[in-house]
Amino acid sequence: MILEFALFSQRLFGKRIKGIANRMKELKAVLGRAGLLLPVEAYVSMMLLMTLIIFFAAGLNIFVLVYALTGHLSGSLLAGLGGGIAVGGFTLGILYMYPSIVAGKRRRAVEEGLSFTLSFMSILSSAGVPPKRIFKTIALLEQEQGVGLGGEGQIIYRDMEILGEDMLSVLKDAAMRKVSSIFSGVLEGIISTIKSGGVLTKYLEEEARSLMRMRRSIMKEFIDTLVMISEIYMSVLVAFPLIMIVMLVVMSSIGGGDISGTSPGTIVPMIIYVLVPGAGLSLLFMLDSISPK
């Protein structure tokens, strides 16, 4: 569906925006990392067409709504135009960032399973399975079980089997896509090992062990950080609010004065329903940002 829509958009705008699309080299690279098999001209054309559709749809709906509520034609036109521009600009920004979001998701999928996949590949290699058959097995695992290299195995095997390209050229192209810098380094190592006549099994085993050690080190640092954050959580989000609530309740019961013009009876609900949930959400976002991906 997306492919057909993108190609239709390219037929509409492709010639007019070809020069602009050719200058968007970073977007072209991101599309490759995201696995979106679209020419950059087609994707930029799709961005433009979807933005125009959303602009007119949002503008028309806002115009009708405002006119129905106010009855002022000029004000409704301005509201429709402004709302259409705002919604269209937001849509354009989302579409531009979408490949980067997908590329980030694929990078995490590749790096999460890379050490285990390399261990599996080393087992196959030690059993005498040739590299092309190894990547075929990885592609089947990705297709049927959803585990492996985040879809990269299917792309590599597709280029070798369907397009008939040389295995080393395919691996080099996969490394140049830079879906993950770690994965690109592994592929370059595989290419060098095959070219030099080295033992592929040994290389895969060493890389798997190295990635396992790196992952253990990252997890150890993360656990140490979690311990520190848990202490902050107990102090700031458990002990401090309880102490403040008890103090404010006592002040309110003995007729204490206001704090900066606000009564203690008003501050207590603010702590319970605003401060504590807000601080908890901030802590969750911080944990998500620092957690190993």
N, C-alpha and C positions, 0 to 999 in steps of 0.2 A: 504493500500500500504506500509506504513512504517512498520507495524507489520510483513507483509510477508517478506519484505527485511531484517528486523532485525532477524527473525527466520532463514532465509536462511544464513545469516552471521554467526549466532550461530552454524549452522550445519558445516560450514567451519572451524571456528576458536575456537568454544566453548571449546573443550577439551584442546587446547594449551594455552588459556589465562584464564582458569577458576581460577587458583591460583591468577593471577594478579587482576582479576575482584573481587574476594572475599575480597581482601585487600582494595578495593575502597569503603569503607563504607560511606563516605560522598556523593559520587555520587549516591549510592543506596538510601540514605535518600532524596537527591534532586529529584531523579526520582519519589519518592512517593509524595513529595510536589507538583511536577509539574503535577501530574495526568497522567504521562506516564506509562501505564500499561505494562512495559517491565521488564524482569529480567535484572539485571545489566550485566550478561554475554552476553545477546543478544545485549544490547546497546553498550557495549565496542566492541563487534565483528562487529557491524554495523559501528562504528567509524573507525575501522581498515580497513574494506573493502572499505568504501567510500574514505578514505584517499589514499589507494593504487590506486583506480580507478582515482581519481583526479591527483595523482602524475604522473601516466603513461600518462594520457591524456594531461596534461599541459606540461610535459616534451617532449612528441612527437611533439606537436604543436610548441613549442618554438624551438626545434631542426630544424624542417622543415623550419620555418620562417627565422631563423638565417642563415641556410645553403643556402636558396634561395637568401638571401641578400648578403652574404659574400663569399660563396663557400668554406669556410674553415671547414673541417670535424671535427678536434679536438676542435676548438673553439665552433662549433655548439653543439658538444656533451657535453662540459662543461657547455654551456649556458642552454641546455636542462635539464641536471642533476640539476644544481643550481636552475633553475626556477621551476622544478618539486618539489624539496625539499621545496622551499619557499612556493609555492602554497599548497602543501600537508600539511605542518606544519600549515599554516593559516587555512586550512580546519579542521584539527584535533582540533585546539584551538576553532574554532567556534562551532564544534560539542560538545566539552566538556562543553562549556559555555551555550549551548542552553537550557538544563534543568533548569539551574539557572535563565535564562531570563524568561522562561515560569512560573517557580515557583514564581518569583517576580510579574509577571502579575496577576497570580491567587491570590496571597496575597492581592494585591491592590483591585482586584475585590471583594474579600471576605470582606475586611475591609470597603470598600466604601458603601456596601449595608447592612452591619451587623446590624446597629442600626434599620434601617427600617424593615429588615427581622425579627428581634426579636420582634418588635412592632406587626407585622402581626402574628407571632407565638403566642404572648400573647393573641391576640384577638381570635384566634382559640382555644387556651387552655381554655380561659374563657367561650367559648361556649360549652365546654365539649368534644372537639375533642381529642382523645388519641394521645400521642406523635408520634406513628408510622404513623398515618394518617396525622399528621402535617408535618412530613418529606416527606411523599408522595406528599402532596400539594406543598411543596417547590421544590421537584424534577420536578413536572409538570410545575411549573412556570419557572424554569431554562430551561427546554426543549422547551417550547412553546413561552415564552416571553423573555428569556435571562436575567432575573432578579432573584436575590436570593443570593446564597452563592458561586458564581463563579464556579459552577459545583459540589461542595462538597455535596450538598443536593442529587443529583442524585447518587453519589457514596455511600452515607450512606443508601439511600433507596434500592439501588441495593444489597448491602451486606445483608440487612435485608430480602428483599423479594425473591431475586433469590438464594443467597447463604444460606439463612435460618439461619443466625447467630442471636444470642441474641442481642436485641437492645442496652443494656448497653455495651456489648463487642464491638459492632460496633462503638458506640460513643467513647469508650476508644481508639480504633484503630485510629479513625479520629483525636482525640486529640493528639495521639502520632505521627501522621504524621507531625504535627506542620506546616501546610500550613500558618497559621498566629498564632502568640503567643496569640493575643487577642481572636481569635476564639477558640483556644485550651482551654483557661481559661474559656470561656463561656460553652464549652462542658463539662469540668470537673465540673463546677457548676451545670449543668443539671443532670449529673450523681449523684452528691452528694445529690441534691434535691430529685430525685426519690428514691434513696436508703434510705434516712432518712424519707421519707414520707412527705416531705414539700409540699408547694403549688407552683406548677410549674408556674402558671400564675403570681404570685407575683414576683418570681425570674426573669422571662423574662421581666416583666415591669420595674423592678429596673435596670436590665442590659441595657435595651434600653435607659432609662433616663440617666444612667451613660455615655453611649457611646455618646449620643447626647450632654451632657455637655462637654465631652472631645473634641468632634468635633467642638463645638462652640468656645472653648478656643483655639484650634489650628488655626481655621480660623481667630479669632481676632488677634492672634500673626502674622499670615501671612499678614493680612491687614496692621498692623502697619509696618511690614517690607516693604510692597509695597509702603507705603507712603514715607519711607526713600529712597528707591531705585528711586522713581519718582523724588525726589529732586536732587539726584545724577545725574539722567538722564538729567534733565533740565540744570544742571550746566555744566556737562562734555560733553554731546553730543549735546547740543543746543547752549548754550551761549558761551562756550569756542571756538568751531570751528568757529562760526560767528565772534567773536572778532579777532581770528587769521587770518581768511580770509580777513577781512577788513584791518587789520594792514599790511598784506603782500601785498595786492593790492595797498595800499597807498605807501608802500616802493618801490614797483616795478614801480609805476607811476612817482615817484620823483627821480628815478635812484638810489635807495638804494643799498648797497653792498650785497654780498652773505652771507648766513648764513651757516657756516661750509662748505664752498665750494659749496653750493647749492643755486641757484637763487630763489627768492620768487615766480617767475612764475612756477617753478617746484614743490615747496612745496604745493601750493594751490591744484593742482589736487590730490596730495598724501593725503591731508587731506580729500578731498571730496570723493575719490574713494577707499581709503585704511583705513585711521584712523577711520572715522565715521562708515562705514559698519562693520569693524572688532570689534570696541567697541560695536556696537549694537548687533552683533552675540554673543559676550562674555556675554553681559547682558541677552540675551535670554537663553543661556545655564545655567547661574546662576539662573535665575528665574525657569527654569524647574527643577533644582536640589533641590531647596528649597521649591517648591510648594507642598502642601499636596497631597499625592497620595492615 
